[in-house]
Amino acid sequence: MAKKKTIKTIPRERAHVEEQNPALRARNFDEVTFCLSPDQAQIETDRCIECPNPGCVKGCPVGVDIRGFVAKLAAGDIRGAYEVITETNLLPAVCGRVCPQEHQCEGACVVGKAKGLAPVAIGRLERFVGDTAIANGWTNIPYIEPNGYKVGIVGSGPAGMACAADMAKAGCDVTVYEAFHVPGGVLRYGIPDFRLPNSVIDAEIANLEKLGVKFECNVLVGRLFTIEQMIGEMGFDAVFIGTGAGYPTFPGIPGDNLNGVLSANELLTRCNMMRAKDGGFDTPLPIGTRVAVIGAGNTAMDALRVCKRLGAAEVRCIYRRSRAEAPARVEEVHHAEEEGIDFQWLTAPVEVLDDGKGNVRALRCIRMELGAPDASGRRSPVPVADSEYEFDCDLVVVAIGTNANPIIGQTSRIKLDKRGYIATDADLATSIPGVYAGGDIVTGAATVIKAMGAGRRAARSMKRYLGLRDTDAVYRPAPSWRERAFGLDPEERNAVRVRVS
C-alpha cells in the first residue's frame, strides 16, 4: 500500500516550466510558455497530497474532478486523466492556458496554504493533458441517443460551447450561430496566439463537432433573424444566448474620438482574427510608434504585448491604481514587464492631444494616490494636485472594460437589466419561455471558465425545461413505482432503447 503523502514529504518546488526568451518573444507571436514534459508533470503530480475533501474542485466553476485526474496522471494514465477532465470540461487545453487558476482551483489548494509552498500547478497539468490529447487525436464521445429536440445556441464563445456540449450529450440536435467568419468567440478574437494558439481552439472545436454540434458562421442573430423567430418559425425547442460583452467602454475624456484612439477589442480582433499581423492581408490596423494603453486587466496586457510585437518602439501602460490593484493575472503583468512594457502606475489619463489634423499627438495624464477603499474593497485613486504631465504618442488603446452587445436587446422583446445586460432568474431563464442566457451577456465581463460554468448551468436548466434527465441534478423526489411506466418517469421525455423478448 502506498505511503500517504503529507506536506512534509512532497516536493517543495514546483516543476520548472520553460518560457521563450523575453527579447526573442517580444518580436514574435509564438507561444510564450511551454508545456510541461511528462517527467515534469510527474513531479507536479507528486506534490498533490490527495485531500479527502479537495477545495480545488469547489474552486473550479465547472467542477472538474481535479483530484481524480491528478491521481490518474500520478499513475501514468494520461488518457484516463483526459477522460476525467472532459466529463465536465471539453476545453482542457484552452482552460489550462487562460484560466486564472491562482484565484480558483490553485487558490484553494491546501499545499499552497502551507508556509513556503506554492500550490499544485493544476492549470499546467490540465494543459499537459489537453495538449497530449490533441497530439494523439483523443476524444471522449459518449453514446448519444437522439431525443428529437432542437436547440439553438447564439454565440460560439466559452459559454455557448459549454452549453452546446452538454445539450449535444443529452441527445439534442444543436446548432451554434456565430457572427464572425470562424467560431471561438472571445477565445478567437480576444486572446493573442502567444497566449492561446488558434490551432488549440480549432482542435477543441473539432471535438464539439464530433459530438454532433453544428456551427454556422457569418450569422448575426438579431439581423438575419430574431430570438422570437428561432423559438417560433425556426422550430427550436430551446435557445441559449451567450453573445458576450464586447461593446467597448471609452474614458469620456477630451480627444478620445481622435484618429489613433481605438478599443483593445478592435485592436485584438483585427490582429488575432482578421490576421492583420500576418503578411498578405488587407485588414487595416493602425500601428503606432509610441503607444499608450489605458487599463491594467488581462485585455490590456494582451494589447500592450501585441503592440510591442507589431513593432512599437515605446509601449506604456496607464493605470490609475498601483501594481497590487491591477486586475490582470500576476503572470501576465510579469511577462509584460519582461518584454519591456513601461508601466505608469498611479496615473490617470486626462486628455488625448490633437496634432491639428485630427490625429493623436500626445496623452496628458495626472498622478494619483490611493485613498480610502471603494465599494469593491480597493483603495480609491485620488488625483495629486499640480501633477499633470504629458508624453508623445501616436496611438492610444483603451482597455477599461466592456458593455453588453446591444443587438439582441434591440431586436427582441427580451427583458434587460438596468445596465443593458440580459436579465435572468436563478436558473438563467430569460423573460422569453424556452430562452436562456449566461456568461458575460448576463454578468458582465468575467473569466473564460466562469462563462463555461454559466453555459453548463444553463444547460441543466434547459434539460429540466425539456424534461430530459440530467444525471448531475435531482429536480424533485423520485416517483413511486406506481407512478412509473415500465420503470420510467412519465415526465421524462428522453429517447430510450426497449428490448422486447
C-alpha positions as CSV (number, residue, x, y, z in Angstrom):
1,M,0.0,0.0,0.0
2,A,1.4,3.4,-1.0
3,K,2.5,5.6,1.9
4,K,0.2,8.6,2.5
5,K,1.7,11.9,1.2
6,T,1.9,14.8,3.5
7,I,3.1,18.4,3.3
8,K,6.4,17.3,4.7
9,T,7.0,14.5,2.2
10,I,6.0,16.1,-1.1
11,P,8.5,18.0,-3.4
12,R,8.7,21.6,-2.2
13,E,9.4,23.3,-5.5
14,R,7.0,23.4,-8.5
15,A,8.1,21.6,-11.7
16,H,10.0,24.2,-13.7
17,V,8.3,25.2,-17.0
18,E,10.3,26.7,-19.8
19,E,9.5,30.0,-21.5
20,Q,10.6,31.8,-24.6
21,N,13.4,34.3,-24.0
22,P,11.8,37.8,-23.5
23,A,14.0,39.5,-26.0
24,L,13.0,37.0,-28.7
25,R,9.3,36.5,-27.9
26,A,8.7,40.3,-27.9
27,R,9.2,40.1,-31.7
28,N,7.0,37.0,-32.5
29,F,3.6,35.6,-31.8
30,D,4.7,32.1,-30.8
31,E,3.5,30.8,-27.5
32,V,5.4,32.2,-24.6
33,T,5.0,29.4,-22.0
34,F,5.9,25.8,-23.0
35,C,4.1,22.7,-21.9
36,L,5.3,20.5,-19.1
37,S,7.2,17.4,-20.2
38,P,5.9,14.0,-18.9
39,D,8.7,14.0,-16.3
40,Q,7.8,17.5,-15.1
41,A,4.1,16.6,-15.0
42,Q,5.0,13.5,-12.8
43,I,7.0,15.8,-10.4
44,E,4.0,18.1,-10.1
45,T,1.5,15.3,-9.5
46,D,3.8,14.1,-6.7
47,R,3.0,17.4,-5.0
48,C,-0.7,16.6,-4.6
49,I,-1.5,15.2,-1.2
50,E,-4.9,13.8,-2.3
51,C,-7.1,15.7,0.1
52,P,-10.2,13.8,1.2
53,N,-12.3,16.9,0.7
54,P,-10.5,18.8,-2.1
55,G,-11.0,22.5,-2.1
56,C,-9.7,22.8,-5.6
57,V,-12.8,21.1,-7.0
58,K,-15.0,23.6,-5.2
59,G,-12.9,26.4,-6.6
60,C,-13.4,25.3,-10.2
61,P,-16.5,26.9,-11.8
62,V,-17.3,23.8,-13.9
63,G,-16.5,21.3,-11.1
64,V,-13.7,19.4,-12.8
65,D,-12.7,16.3,-10.7
66,I,-9.2,17.6,-10.1
67,R,-8.2,15.1,-7.5
68,G,-9.4,12.3,-9.9
69,F,-7.5,13.5,-12.9
70,V,-4.3,14.2,-11.0
71,A,-4.5,10.7,-9.5
72,K,-4.7,9.2,-13.0
73,L,-1.7,11.3,-14.0
74,A,0.2,10.1,-11.0
75,A,-0.4,6.5,-12.1
76,G,0.8,7.3,-15.6
77,D,-2.6,7.1,-17.2
78,I,-2.8,10.3,-19.3
79,R,-5.7,9.1,-21.3
80,G,-7.6,8.3,-18.1
81,A,-6.9,11.8,-16.9
82,Y,-8.3,13.3,-20.1
83,E,-11.5,11.3,-19.7
84,V,-11.9,12.5,-16.2
85,I,-11.5,16.2,-17.2
86,T,-13.7,16.0,-20.2
87,E,-16.6,14.6,-18.2
88,T,-17.1,18.3,-17.2
89,N,-14.8,20.4,-19.4
90,L,-14.3,19.8,-23.1
91,L,-11.7,22.5,-23.4
92,P,-8.8,21.4,-21.2
93,A,-6.1,22.8,-23.5
94,V,-7.8,26.2,-23.5
95,C,-8.6,26.4,-19.8
96,G,-5.1,25.2,-18.9
97,R,-3.7,28.2,-20.6
98,V,-6.1,31.1,-19.9
99,C,-8.0,30.4,-16.6
100,P,-6.9,32.4,-13.6
101,Q,-6.1,29.3,-11.6
102,E,-4.4,31.3,-8.9
103,H,-7.9,32.7,-7.9
104,Q,-9.8,29.5,-8.4
105,C,-8.6,25.9,-8.1
106,E,-5.0,26.7,-7.2
107,G,-6.2,29.4,-4.9
108,A,-8.0,26.8,-2.8
109,C,-5.1,24.2,-2.9
110,V,-4.1,23.1,0.6
111,V,-0.5,22.7,-0.5
112,G,-0.4,26.4,-1.4
113,K,-1.6,27.4,2.1
114,A,1.4,25.8,3.7
115,K,4.2,28.2,4.6
116,G,6.8,28.5,1.8
117,L,5.0,26.2,-0.7
118,A,3.3,27.1,-4.0
119,P,0.0,25.3,-4.8
120,V,0.0,22.3,-7.1
121,A,0.2,23.6,-10.7
122,I,-3.3,22.4,-11.6
123,G,-3.5,24.6,-14.7
124,R,-0.3,23.4,-16.2
125,L,-1.3,19.8,-15.5
126,E,-4.6,20.4,-17.3
127,R,-2.8,21.9,-20.2
128,F,-0.4,19.0,-20.3
129,V,-3.4,16.6,-20.5
130,G,-5.2,18.7,-23.1
131,D,-2.1,19.1,-25.3
132,T,-1.4,15.4,-25.1
133,A,-4.9,14.6,-26.2
134,I,-4.7,17.0,-29.2
135,A,-1.3,15.5,-30.2
136,N,-2.8,12.0,-30.1
137,G,-6.2,12.8,-31.5
138,W,-8.1,11.6,-28.4
139,T,-11.8,12.4,-27.9
140,N,-14.3,11.5,-25.2
141,I,-17.5,11.0,-27.1
142,P,-20.2,9.1,-25.1
143,Y,-23.0,7.1,-26.7
144,I,-25.7,9.6,-27.6
145,E,-29.4,8.6,-28.2
146,P,-31.1,11.4,-30.2
147,N,-34.2,12.7,-28.5
148,G,-35.7,14.8,-31.2
149,Y,-35.3,18.2,-29.5
150,K,-33.7,21.0,-31.4
151,V,-31.5,23.5,-29.5
152,G,-30.1,26.8,-30.8
153,I,-27.0,28.5,-29.3
154,V,-26.3,32.2,-30.1
155,G,-22.5,32.8,-29.8
156,S,-19.7,30.3,-30.0
157,G,-17.6,31.6,-27.1
158,P,-16.9,29.6,-24.0
159,A,-20.4,29.9,-22.5
160,G,-22.0,28.8,-25.8
161,M,-19.6,26.0,-26.4
162,A,-20.1,24.6,-22.9
163,C,-23.9,24.7,-23.2
164,A,-23.7,23.2,-26.7
165,A,-21.6,20.3,-25.5
166,D,-23.9,19.4,-22.6
167,M,-27.1,19.6,-24.8
168,A,-25.5,17.5,-27.5
169,K,-24.5,14.9,-25.0
170,A,-28.2,14.8,-23.8
171,G,-29.2,13.9,-27.4
172,C,-30.3,17.3,-28.7
173,D,-29.8,18.5,-32.3
174,V,-27.6,21.5,-31.5
175,T,-26.8,24.4,-33.9
176,V,-24.4,27.2,-32.8
177,Y,-24.7,30.6,-34.6
178,E,-21.6,32.8,-34.8
179,A,-21.5,36.3,-36.1
180,F,-17.8,36.1,-37.2
181,H,-16.4,34.0,-40.0
182,V,-14.9,31.4,-37.7
183,P,-16.1,30.0,-34.3
184,G,-14.5,30.6,-31.0
185,G,-15.9,33.9,-29.8
186,V,-13.6,35.8,-27.4
187,L,-11.2,32.9,-27.3
188,R,-10.5,33.6,-31.0
189,Y,-10.8,37.4,-31.3
190,G,-9.7,38.5,-27.8
191,I,-6.7,36.3,-26.9
192,P,-3.4,36.5,-28.9
193,D,-1.6,33.5,-30.3
194,F,1.2,33.9,-27.8
195,R,-1.2,33.0,-25.0
196,L,-3.7,30.8,-26.9
197,P,-2.8,29.5,-30.3
198,N,-5.6,29.2,-32.9
199,S,-4.6,25.6,-33.5
200,V,-5.7,24.7,-30.0
201,I,-9.1,26.4,-30.4
202,D,-9.6,24.6,-33.7
203,A,-8.8,21.2,-32.1
204,E,-11.2,21.8,-29.2
205,I,-14.0,22.9,-31.6
206,A,-13.4,19.8,-33.7
207,N,-14.2,17.7,-30.6
208,L,-17.5,19.6,-30.3
209,E,-18.3,18.8,-33.9
210,K,-17.6,15.1,-33.2
211,L,-20.4,15.3,-30.6
212,G,-22.7,16.4,-33.4
213,V,-22.7,20.2,-32.7
214,K,-23.1,22.2,-35.9
215,F,-21.5,25.6,-36.3
216,E,-23.0,28.2,-38.7
217,C,-20.8,31.3,-39.1
218,N,-21.4,34.7,-40.6
219,V,-24.8,34.7,-38.9
220,L,-25.7,37.8,-36.9
221,V,-28.7,36.8,-34.8
222,G,-30.9,39.9,-34.5
223,R,-30.2,41.0,-38.0
224,L,-30.8,37.8,-40.1
225,F,-33.5,36.5,-37.7
226,T,-34.6,37.2,-34.2
227,I,-34.7,35.2,-31.0
228,E,-38.5,35.0,-31.3
229,Q,-38.2,33.6,-34.8
230,M,-35.8,30.9,-33.5
231,I,-38.3,29.8,-30.9
232,G,-41.2,30.2,-33.4
233,E,-40.9,29.5,-37.1
234,M,-37.4,28.1,-37.0
235,G,-38.6,25.3,-34.7
236,F,-36.0,25.4,-31.8
237,D,-37.3,23.9,-28.6
238,A,-34.8,25.9,-26.5
239,V,-32.3,28.6,-27.1
240,F,-29.2,29.7,-25.2
241,I,-27.8,33.2,-25.6
242,G,-24.0,33.6,-25.0
243,T,-23.1,36.6,-27.0
244,G,-20.6,38.0,-24.5
245,A,-20.0,41.6,-23.6
246,G,-17.8,43.0,-26.4
247,Y,-19.1,46.6,-26.7
248,P,-16.1,48.8,-25.6
249,T,-16.1,51.4,-22.9
250,F,-14.3,54.7,-23.6
251,P,-12.9,57.0,-20.9
252,G,-15.0,60.1,-21.8
253,I,-12.0,62.5,-21.8
254,P,-11.4,65.2,-24.4
255,G,-9.9,63.8,-27.6
256,D,-10.9,60.2,-27.1
257,N,-12.5,60.3,-30.6
258,L,-9.4,61.3,-32.5
259,N,-7.8,59.2,-35.2
260,G,-5.4,56.9,-33.4
261,V,-7.7,56.1,-30.5
262,L,-9.2,52.6,-30.6
263,S,-10.5,50.0,-28.2
264,A,-8.4,47.0,-27.2
265,N,-11.2,44.7,-28.6
266,E,-10.8,46.3,-32.0
267,L,-7.1,46.1,-32.0
268,L,-7.1,42.4,-30.9
269,T,-9.9,41.4,-33.3
270,R,-8.1,42.9,-36.3
271,C,-4.8,41.4,-35.2
272,N,-5.9,38.0,-34.0
273,M,-8.9,37.0,-36.1
274,M,-8.5,39.2,-39.2
275,R,-4.8,38.4,-39.4
276,A,-3.5,42.0,-39.7
277,K,-0.3,40.8,-38.0
278,D,0.4,38.5,-41.0
279,G,1.6,39.5,-44.4
280,G,-0.7,39.4,-47.4
281,F,-3.9,40.5,-45.7
282,D,-5.7,43.8,-46.3
283,T,-7.0,44.2,-42.8
284,P,-6.4,47.9,-41.8
285,L,-4.7,48.2,-38.4
286,P,-3.0,51.4,-37.1
287,I,0.5,50.5,-35.9
288,G,1.9,53.1,-33.5
289,T,5.5,54.0,-32.8
290,R,4.7,55.3,-29.4
291,V,1.7,53.6,-27.8
292,A,-0.3,54.2,-24.6
293,V,-2.7,51.5,-23.4
294,I,-5.2,52.7,-20.7
295,G,-6.1,49.9,-18.3
296,A,-4.4,47.0,-16.5
297,G,-6.6,44.0,-16.9
298,N,-5.8,40.9,-18.9
299,T,-7.1,42.5,-22.1
300,A,-4.8,45.5,-21.5
301,M,-1.8,43.1,-21.1
302,D,-2.7,41.5,-24.4
303,A,-3.0,44.8,-26.1
304,L,0.3,46.1,-24.7
305,R,2.2,42.9,-25.7
306,V,0.6,42.8,-29.2
307,C,1.6,46.4,-29.9
308,K,5.2,45.5,-28.9
309,R,5.2,42.6,-31.3
310,L,3.7,44.8,-34.1
311,G,6.8,47.0,-33.9
312,A,6.1,49.9,-31.5
313,A,9.3,51.4,-30.1
314,E,7.6,52.5,-26.9
315,V,4.6,51.0,-25.2
316,R,3.2,52.4,-21.9
317,C,0.6,51.1,-19.6
318,I,-1.5,53.8,-17.9
319,Y,-3.3,52.7,-14.8
320,R,-4.8,54.8,-12.0
321,R,-4.1,52.4,-9.2
322,S,-0.9,50.6,-8.1
323,R,0.5,47.3,-9.4
324,A,-1.1,45.5,-6.4
325,E,-4.6,46.5,-7.5
326,A,-4.1,45.6,-11.2
327,P,-6.9,43.1,-12.2
328,A,-4.6,41.3,-14.7
329,R,-3.1,37.9,-13.8
330,V,0.2,38.3,-12.0
331,E,1.8,36.1,-14.6
332,E,0.6,38.4,-17.4
333,V,2.0,41.5,-15.8
334,H,5.3,39.8,-15.1
335,H,5.6,38.7,-18.8
336,A,4.8,42.2,-20.0
337,E,7.4,43.7,-17.7
338,E,10.0,41.2,-19.0
339,E,9.1,42.2,-22.6
340,G,9.9,45.9,-21.9
341,I,6.5,47.4,-21.3
342,D,6.7,50.7,-19.4
343,F,4.2,50.7,-16.5
344,Q,2.9,54.1,-15.4
345,W,1.2,53.1,-12.1
346,L,-0.9,55.6,-10.2
347,T,-1.5,57.5,-13.4
348,A,-4.8,58.6,-15.0
349,P,-5.4,60.0,-18.5
350,V,-6.8,63.5,-18.6
351,E,-6.9,64.4,-22.3
352,V,-5.8,63.0,-25.7
353,L,-4.0,65.8,-27.5
354,D,-4.5,66.7,-31.2
355,D,-1.8,67.2,-33.8
356,G,-4.0,69.8,-35.5
357,K,-5.1,67.3,-38.2
358,G,-7.4,65.1,-36.2
359,N,-4.7,62.7,-35.1
360,V,-3.3,61.7,-31.8
361,R,-0.1,63.7,-30.8
362,A,0.2,63.1,-27.1
363,L,-1.5,61.9,-23.9
364,R,-1.9,64.2,-20.9
365,C,-2.0,62.4,-17.6
366,I,-2.2,63.2,-13.9
367,R,-0.5,61.4,-11.0
368,M,-2.8,59.6,-8.4
369,E,-2.5,58.4,-4.9
370,L,-4.6,55.8,-3.1
371,G,-7.2,57.0,-0.6
372,A,-10.0,55.0,1.3
373,P,-11.3,51.7,-0.1
374,D,-14.3,52.0,-2.5
375,A,-17.3,49.6,-2.8
376,S,-15.2,46.9,-4.4
377,G,-12.8,47.0,-1.5
378,R,-9.9,48.5,-3.5
379,R,-8.5,51.8,-2.4
380,S,-9.9,54.7,-4.4
381,P,-7.4,56.7,-6.6
382,V,-7.2,60.4,-5.8
383,P,-5.6,63.0,-8.0
384,V,-2.3,64.6,-6.8
385,A,-2.5,68.4,-7.1
386,D,-0.3,70.0,-9.8
387,S,1.0,66.7,-11.1
388,E,-0.2,66.8,-14.7
389,Y,2.3,65.9,-17.4
390,E,2.2,64.7,-21.0
391,F,4.1,62.5,-23.3
392,D,4.2,62.0,-27.0
393,C,2.3,59.1,-28.5
394,D,0.6,58.4,-31.8
395,L,-1.7,55.5,-30.7
396,V,-4.0,55.2,-27.7
397,V,-5.6,51.9,-26.9
398,V,-8.5,51.8,-24.4
399,A,-8.9,48.7,-22.3
400,I,-11.0,49.8,-19.3
401,G,-13.9,47.4,-19.7
402,T,-16.8,46.4,-21.9
403,N,-20.6,46.6,-22.1
404,A,-23.3,44.2,-23.3
405,N,-23.6,43.7,-27.0
406,P,-26.8,45.6,-27.7
407,I,-28.2,43.8,-30.8
408,I,-30.3,41.1,-29.1
409,G,-31.9,43.6,-26.8
410,Q,-32.6,46.0,-29.7
411,T,-34.3,43.3,-31.8
412,S,-36.3,41.2,-29.4
413,R,-38.7,41.8,-26.5
414,I,-36.3,40.0,-24.1
415,K,-36.0,41.8,-20.7
416,L,-32.8,43.6,-19.9
417,D,-31.5,44.8,-16.6
418,K,-30.7,48.4,-15.8
419,R,-27.2,48.0,-17.2
420,G,-28.4,46.7,-20.5
421,Y,-27.4,43.1,-19.9
422,I,-29.9,40.2,-20.3
423,A,-32.0,39.7,-17.2
424,T,-32.3,36.1,-16.0
425,D,-33.6,34.2,-12.9
426,A,-31.5,31.9,-10.8
427,D,-31.9,29.2,-13.4
428,L,-30.6,31.6,-16.2
429,A,-34.1,31.6,-17.8
430,T,-34.9,34.9,-19.6
431,S,-38.3,36.6,-19.9
432,I,-39.0,34.6,-23.1
433,P,-40.1,31.0,-22.3
434,G,-37.5,28.4,-23.5
435,V,-34.8,31.0,-23.9
436,Y,-31.8,31.0,-21.5
437,A,-28.7,33.2,-21.3
438,G,-25.4,33.1,-19.5
439,G,-21.8,34.3,-19.4
440,D,-20.7,37.9,-19.9
441,I,-24.0,38.9,-21.5
442,V,-25.6,38.3,-18.1
443,T,-22.9,39.1,-15.6
444,G,-20.6,41.5,-17.4
445,A,-17.0,40.7,-18.3
446,A,-15.7,37.7,-16.3
447,T,-13.3,34.8,-16.9
448,V,-13.5,32.0,-19.6
449,I,-14.1,29.3,-17.0
450,K,-16.9,31.3,-15.3
451,A,-18.6,31.7,-18.7
452,M,-18.3,27.9,-19.2
453,G,-19.8,27.3,-15.8
454,A,-22.7,29.5,-16.7
455,G,-23.2,27.6,-20.0
456,R,-23.3,24.3,-18.1
457,R,-25.7,25.7,-15.5
458,A,-28.0,26.9,-18.3
459,A,-27.8,23.5,-20.0
460,R,-29.1,21.9,-16.8
461,S,-32.0,24.3,-16.7
462,M,-32.7,23.7,-20.4
463,K,-32.7,19.9,-19.8
464,R,-35.2,20.4,-17.0
465,Y,-37.4,22.6,-19.2
466,L,-37.4,20.0,-21.9
467,G,-38.0,17.1,-19.4
468,L,-34.6,15.4,-20.1
469,R,-32.9,13.5,-17.3
470,D,-29.7,15.2,-16.0
471,T,-27.5,12.8,-14.0
472,D,-25.8,15.9,-12.4
473,A,-29.0,17.2,-10.9
474,V,-32.1,16.0,-9.0
475,Y,-35.1,18.1,-9.7
476,R,-37.7,16.5,-7.4
477,P,-38.3,13.4,-5.4
478,A,-38.3,10.2,-7.5
479,P,-41.9,8.9,-8.3
480,S,-43.1,5.7,-6.7
481,W,-43.2,2.5,-8.7
482,R,-47.0,3.0,-9.2
483,E,-46.3,6.3,-11.0
484,R,-43.8,4.8,-13.3
485,A,-44.5,3.4,-16.8
486,F,-42.2,0.4,-17.4
487,G,-39.9,1.7,-14.7
488,L,-39.7,5.2,-16.4
489,D,-40.8,8.6,-15.0
490,P,-43.6,9.7,-17.4
491,E,-42.4,13.3,-17.2
492,E,-39.1,12.5,-18.6
493,R,-39.0,12.6,-22.4
494,N,-35.7,11.0,-23.2
495,A,-35.5,8.5,-26.0
496,V,-34.7,5.1,-24.6
497,R,-34.0,1.6,-26.0
498,V,-36.5,-1.1,-25.1
499,R,-35.7,-4.7,-25.7
500,V,-38.8,-6.9,-26.4
501,S,-38.3,-10.6,-25.7
